[in-house]
Amino acid sequence: MNKLPLSTLYKQSDFISGHRARDAIKRRDSAAPSGAELCAKGPRALGIASSLALLLLLSRPPIVLAQQDSQPNHPSRRERRKGANPDDQKHEISVDGTKRSYLLYVPHSISKGQPVPLLLVFHGGGGHDYNMPRFTGFDTIAESHGFLVAYPESVNRSWNDTRNLSPADDVGFIRALISELERSYPVDSSRIYATGISNGGFFSQRLACDLADRITAVTSVAATMPETLVPVCHPSRPVSVMFMHGTEDPLVHIGGGNILRNRGRNISLEAAVRFWLDYTQVEKKPDSSDLPHHDPNGTSVHRDIYSGGKQGTEVVVYTIRGGGHTWPGGEQYLPVFLVGKVNHDLHASEAIWEFFSRHTRP
């Protein structure tokens, strides 16, 4: 039997690939009585109906740049099998005439009117929004700590992280999405964060560069920075940054280079860290430590914390020795020979939220 190339297997996995999400279910208009029924009830009924129609027309909200559906749906059975949770909400907004979608988890634990943080979680290349809730476990963490979680969907299963993987204006989409959620929920605008894996991690880096006026901190898992992003990255304000990267990642090499065969190039983890150390002006000597080691698969975790940066920023680096293109503490979503090993000494999602919770935009 002929073996499929690595790039094909990468795109065919449930997490990295999946199937296309269903189109958002169209909202139905409320049923109204026919004209014949109104006529049968006499002039008074017609007068009341006309007044109600005028009132409804005047009370309609104006059309805005980003318009959200009024009644959210919930993930389909198939989407739940692929990683969504029943309590996740499916939303769709129109941004400059283009329909974009996302999942949203609203914790039952938040108090009405109480400002809450917002976490944006980006799927990997070839993936979908519905892959991420169960894969990361962020819904459970959000319920415990009281923050909103949005899982945006890309246009063609790739985020525009400057590697020419997508023509979409994804930065504009995220800006509009943040504004829409601020209108609908008591989002604390000083505590908006972004994270993702692989292509989603690279895109989180772009948001740190291009949307620093809205994003407080980012974390990239199994991603550094695209070579094409570095020369155009000029954040408008300091941003705290965290990386989690495996030394044996076979897809996004920790030392930099080609990403698969035709998905651009990344700079090394060392170079990406140095970029943010210089920008944030943190202390160059880190607080370094090894995490307690319990995982029997031969992987281990080293952590470097660079603190004291501009406006309280910091740069944190988790180096997963022996780790692959995986989410620490998560599932082995593909065989080890394809993506490498998962480390379980580190619970990535808990560590990501702990990092984010320390940072508030001035």
C-alpha positions as CSV (number, residue, x, y, z in Angstrom):
1,M,0.0,0.0,0.0
2,N,1.4,3.4,-1.0
3,K,2.0,5.8,1.9
4,L,0.4,9.2,1.9
5,P,2.7,12.2,2.1
6,L,3.0,13.9,5.5
7,S,1.2,17.0,4.3
8,T,-1.8,14.9,3.1
9,L,-2.1,13.1,6.4
10,Y,-1.7,16.4,8.2
11,K,-4.7,17.8,6.4
12,Q,-6.8,14.7,6.8
13,S,-6.7,14.5,10.7
14,D,-9.9,15.2,12.6
15,F,-8.2,18.0,14.5
16,I,-6.1,19.6,11.8
17,S,-8.7,18.8,9.0
18,G,-12.2,17.9,10.0
19,H,-15.1,18.5,7.7
20,R,-16.7,21.8,6.8
21,A,-19.0,23.2,9.4
22,R,-22.7,23.4,8.5
23,D,-23.9,26.7,7.2
24,A,-25.6,28.8,9.9
25,I,-29.3,27.9,10.2
26,K,-31.4,30.7,8.8
27,R,-33.7,32.5,11.2
28,R,-37.4,32.2,10.5
29,D,-39.8,35.2,10.5
30,S,-42.6,35.1,13.0
31,A,-45.9,34.0,11.6
32,A,-48.3,36.8,10.8
33,P,-52.1,36.8,10.0
34,S,-53.0,37.1,6.3
35,G,-54.7,40.2,4.8
36,A,-57.9,38.3,4.4
37,E,-58.0,37.4,8.1
38,L,-57.4,41.0,9.0
39,C,-60.2,42.2,6.7
40,A,-62.6,39.7,8.2
41,K,-61.9,41.3,11.6
42,G,-62.9,44.8,10.4
43,P,-61.3,48.2,10.1
44,R,-60.2,48.4,13.7
45,A,-58.1,45.3,13.3
46,L,-56.5,46.8,10.2
47,G,-55.7,50.0,12.1
48,I,-54.1,48.1,14.9
49,A,-52.1,46.0,12.5
50,S,-50.9,49.1,10.6
51,S,-49.8,50.7,13.8
52,L,-47.9,47.6,15.0
53,A,-46.2,47.3,11.6
54,L,-45.0,50.9,11.7
55,L,-43.8,50.4,15.3
56,L,-41.8,47.3,14.3
57,L,-40.3,49.1,11.3
58,L,-39.2,52.1,13.4
59,S,-37.8,49.8,16.1
60,R,-35.5,47.9,13.8
61,P,-31.8,48.4,14.6
62,P,-29.7,50.2,11.9
63,I,-27.4,48.1,9.7
64,V,-23.9,48.3,11.0
65,L,-20.5,47.1,9.8
66,A,-20.6,43.9,11.8
67,Q,-24.1,42.6,12.4
68,Q,-24.7,39.5,14.6
69,D,-27.5,37.0,14.4
70,S,-30.1,37.6,17.1
71,Q,-30.7,34.0,18.1
72,P,-27.6,31.8,18.4
73,N,-27.8,28.1,17.6
74,H,-25.9,25.3,19.1
75,P,-23.4,22.8,17.6
76,S,-24.8,19.9,15.6
77,R,-24.4,16.4,16.7
78,R,-21.6,15.9,14.2
79,E,-19.8,19.1,15.4
80,R,-20.1,17.8,19.0
81,R,-18.5,14.6,17.9
82,K,-15.7,16.6,16.5
83,G,-15.0,18.6,19.7
84,A,-17.8,21.2,20.4
85,N,-19.7,21.2,23.6
86,P,-23.5,21.3,23.8
87,D,-23.5,24.6,25.7
88,D,-21.4,26.4,23.0
89,Q,-23.3,28.9,21.0
90,K,-23.0,29.2,17.2
91,H,-23.0,32.8,15.9
92,E,-22.6,34.5,12.6
93,I,-21.7,38.1,11.8
94,S,-21.3,40.1,8.6
95,V,-18.1,42.0,8.3
96,D,-17.9,44.3,5.3
97,G,-20.4,42.1,3.5
98,T,-18.7,38.8,4.3
99,K,-20.3,36.3,6.6
100,R,-18.0,35.1,9.4
101,S,-18.8,32.6,12.1
102,Y,-17.6,31.6,15.6
103,L,-18.5,29.5,18.6
104,L,-19.0,31.2,22.0
105,Y,-19.0,29.9,25.5
106,V,-20.7,32.0,28.1
107,P,-20.1,30.7,31.7
108,H,-23.0,30.3,34.0
109,S,-20.8,31.5,36.7
110,I,-20.5,35.2,35.6
111,S,-22.6,37.8,37.3
112,K,-24.9,40.1,35.3
113,G,-23.2,43.4,34.4
114,Q,-19.8,42.3,35.9
115,P,-16.9,43.0,33.5
116,V,-15.4,39.8,32.3
117,P,-12.3,38.9,30.3
118,L,-12.5,37.6,26.7
119,L,-10.3,34.8,25.4
120,L,-10.0,34.2,21.6
121,V,-8.9,30.6,20.7
122,F,-7.7,29.9,17.1
123,H,-7.8,26.5,15.4
124,G,-4.8,25.1,13.5
125,G,-4.5,25.1,9.7
126,G,-7.1,22.9,8.1
127,G,-9.2,22.8,11.3
128,H,-12.5,24.3,12.4
129,D,-13.8,26.3,15.4
130,Y,-15.7,23.2,16.7
131,N,-12.4,21.2,17.0
132,M,-11.1,23.5,19.8
133,P,-13.5,23.5,22.8
134,R,-12.9,19.9,23.9
135,F,-9.3,19.8,22.5
136,T,-8.3,22.6,24.8
137,G,-10.8,22.3,27.7
138,F,-11.2,26.1,27.8
139,D,-14.9,25.9,28.4
140,T,-14.4,24.2,31.7
141,I,-11.6,26.7,32.7
142,A,-13.9,29.6,31.7
143,E,-16.7,28.3,33.9
144,S,-14.3,28.0,36.9
145,H,-12.6,31.4,36.4
146,G,-15.4,33.5,34.9
147,F,-14.4,34.6,31.4
148,L,-15.9,34.4,27.8
149,V,-14.3,32.1,25.2
150,A,-14.8,32.7,21.5
151,Y,-13.6,30.2,18.9
152,P,-13.5,32.0,15.5
153,E,-13.7,30.1,12.2
154,S,-11.3,30.9,9.3
155,V,-12.5,31.4,5.8
156,N,-10.7,28.6,4.0
157,R,-9.5,26.6,7.1
158,S,-6.4,28.8,7.2
159,W,-5.7,32.1,9.1
160,N,-4.0,35.0,7.3
161,D,-0.8,35.1,9.4
162,T,1.2,36.8,6.5
163,R,2.2,33.5,4.9
164,N,-0.3,33.9,2.0
165,L,-2.4,31.0,3.2
166,S,-5.6,33.0,3.0
167,P,-6.7,36.3,1.3
168,A,-9.2,37.0,4.1
169,D,-9.0,40.2,6.2
170,D,-8.8,38.1,9.5
171,V,-7.4,41.0,11.5
172,G,-10.5,43.1,10.5
173,F,-12.7,40.1,11.4
174,I,-11.3,39.8,14.9
175,R,-11.5,43.6,15.5
176,A,-15.2,43.5,14.5
177,L,-15.8,40.4,16.6
178,I,-14.3,42.0,19.7
179,S,-16.5,45.1,19.1
180,E,-19.6,42.9,18.6
181,L,-19.0,41.0,21.8
182,E,-18.4,44.2,23.7
183,R,-21.8,45.4,22.6
184,S,-23.5,42.1,23.6
185,Y,-21.6,41.3,26.9
186,P,-19.8,43.2,29.6
187,V,-16.4,42.5,28.2
188,D,-13.5,44.0,30.1
189,S,-11.6,45.7,27.2
190,S,-8.4,45.7,29.2
191,R,-8.4,41.9,29.4
192,I,-8.7,40.5,25.9
193,Y,-6.4,37.6,25.0
194,A,-5.5,35.4,22.1
195,T,-4.1,31.9,21.8
196,G,-3.9,29.1,19.2
197,I,-2.0,26.2,17.9
198,S,0.1,26.0,14.7
199,N,-1.5,28.3,12.1
200,G,-3.7,29.6,15.0
201,G,-0.5,30.3,17.0
202,F,1.1,32.1,14.1
203,F,-2.0,34.2,13.7
204,S,-2.0,35.1,17.4
205,Q,1.5,36.5,16.8
206,R,0.1,38.7,14.0
207,L,-2.7,40.0,16.4
208,A,0.0,40.9,18.8
209,C,1.6,43.0,16.0
210,D,-1.5,44.4,14.3
211,L,-4.1,44.5,17.0
212,A,-2.1,45.5,20.1
213,D,-4.6,48.3,20.8
214,R,-7.2,45.6,21.6
215,I,-5.1,42.5,22.6
216,T,-3.4,42.4,26.0
217,A,-1.4,39.2,25.7
218,V,-1.0,36.2,23.4
219,T,0.2,32.6,23.6
220,S,1.4,30.6,20.7
221,V,1.5,26.8,20.9
222,A,3.6,24.9,18.3
223,A,4.3,28.1,16.5
224,T,6.9,30.8,16.5
225,M,6.6,33.8,14.1
226,P,6.4,33.6,10.3
227,E,9.5,35.0,8.6
228,T,7.1,37.4,6.6
229,L,5.6,38.8,9.8
230,V,8.8,39.9,11.5
231,P,9.7,42.9,9.3
232,V,6.2,44.3,9.4
233,C,5.5,43.8,13.1
234,H,5.2,47.2,14.8
235,P,2.8,46.9,17.8
236,S,1.1,50.1,18.8
237,R,1.6,49.2,22.5
238,P,3.5,46.6,24.7
239,V,2.0,43.1,24.6
240,S,2.9,40.2,26.9
241,V,3.8,37.0,24.9
242,M,4.1,33.3,25.8
243,F,5.4,30.4,23.7
244,M,5.0,26.6,24.1
245,H,7.1,24.6,21.7
246,G,8.4,21.1,21.4
247,T,12.0,20.4,20.6
248,E,11.0,17.5,18.3
249,D,8.1,19.3,16.5
250,P,8.3,17.7,13.0
251,L,6.0,20.3,11.3
252,V,7.1,23.7,12.8
253,H,10.8,23.2,13.6
254,I,12.0,24.9,16.8
255,G,15.1,26.0,14.9
256,G,13.1,27.6,12.1
257,G,12.9,26.8,8.4
258,N,10.3,25.4,6.0
259,I,6.9,24.6,7.3
260,L,5.9,21.4,5.4
261,R,6.5,21.8,1.7
262,N,4.6,24.9,0.7
263,R,3.4,26.7,3.9
264,G,6.1,29.3,4.2
265,R,8.9,29.6,6.7
266,N,9.1,30.3,10.4
267,I,11.9,31.9,12.4
268,S,13.4,29.9,15.3
269,L,11.9,30.0,18.8
270,E,15.1,31.7,20.0
271,A,14.7,34.4,17.4
272,A,11.0,34.9,18.2
273,V,11.8,35.2,21.9
274,R,14.6,37.7,21.2
275,F,12.2,39.8,19.0
276,W,9.8,40.2,21.9
277,L,12.5,40.6,24.5
278,D,13.8,43.6,22.6
279,Y,10.4,45.1,22.0
280,T,9.0,44.7,25.5
281,Q,12.4,45.6,27.1
282,V,12.1,42.9,29.8
283,E,15.0,41.7,31.9
284,K,17.3,39.7,29.6
285,K,18.1,37.2,32.4
286,P,15.2,34.8,32.9
287,D,13.9,33.1,36.0
288,S,14.5,29.5,34.8
289,S,13.2,26.2,36.2
290,D,12.3,22.7,35.2
291,L,8.7,21.5,35.9
292,P,8.2,18.4,38.1
293,H,8.6,15.4,35.8
294,H,6.1,12.6,35.9
295,D,5.4,11.8,32.2
296,P,6.8,8.4,31.4
297,N,7.0,9.0,27.6
298,G,10.4,10.7,27.9
299,T,9.3,14.3,27.5
300,S,9.9,17.1,30.1
301,V,9.4,20.8,30.4
302,H,11.7,23.8,31.0
303,R,10.3,27.3,31.7
304,D,11.9,30.7,31.3
305,I,10.2,33.8,32.6
306,Y,11.4,37.2,31.5
307,S,9.7,39.9,33.5
308,G,9.9,43.7,34.2
309,G,9.0,44.8,30.7
310,K,7.3,48.0,29.6
311,Q,3.9,48.5,31.3
312,G,4.3,45.3,33.3
313,T,4.8,43.1,30.2
314,E,6.6,39.8,30.3
315,V,7.8,37.0,28.0
316,V,7.4,33.4,29.0
317,V,8.8,30.4,27.2
318,Y,7.9,26.7,27.8
319,T,10.3,24.4,26.0
320,I,8.9,20.9,25.8
321,R,12.0,18.6,25.6
322,G,11.1,15.7,23.3
323,G,7.6,17.3,22.6
324,G,6.0,17.4,19.2
325,H,3.4,19.4,17.3
326,T,1.0,19.0,20.1
327,W,-1.0,20.7,22.9
328,P,0.7,19.9,26.3
329,G,-1.7,18.1,28.5
330,G,-4.0,17.4,25.6
331,E,-4.8,14.4,23.5
332,Q,-2.5,12.5,21.1
333,Y,-4.7,13.6,18.1
334,L,-2.4,11.9,15.6
335,P,0.2,9.1,15.8
336,V,3.5,10.0,17.3
337,F,5.4,9.3,14.0
338,L,3.3,12.0,12.4
339,V,3.2,14.8,15.0
340,G,5.4,13.8,17.8
341,K,4.7,13.2,21.5
342,V,2.3,15.0,23.9
343,N,3.7,16.0,27.3
344,H,1.5,15.7,30.4
345,D,3.8,17.4,32.9
346,L,2.3,20.7,31.7
347,H,-1.5,21.4,31.4
348,A,-1.2,24.0,28.6
349,S,-4.7,25.5,29.0
350,E,-4.4,26.0,32.7
351,A,-0.9,27.6,32.3
352,I,-2.2,29.8,29.5
353,W,-5.0,31.2,31.6
354,E,-2.7,31.6,34.6
355,F,-0.4,33.7,32.4
356,F,-3.2,35.8,30.9
357,S,-4.8,36.4,34.3
358,R,-1.7,38.3,35.4
359,H,-2.0,40.9,32.6
360,T,-4.3,43.8,32.3
361,R,-3.9,46.5,29.6
362,P,-3.3,50.0,31.2
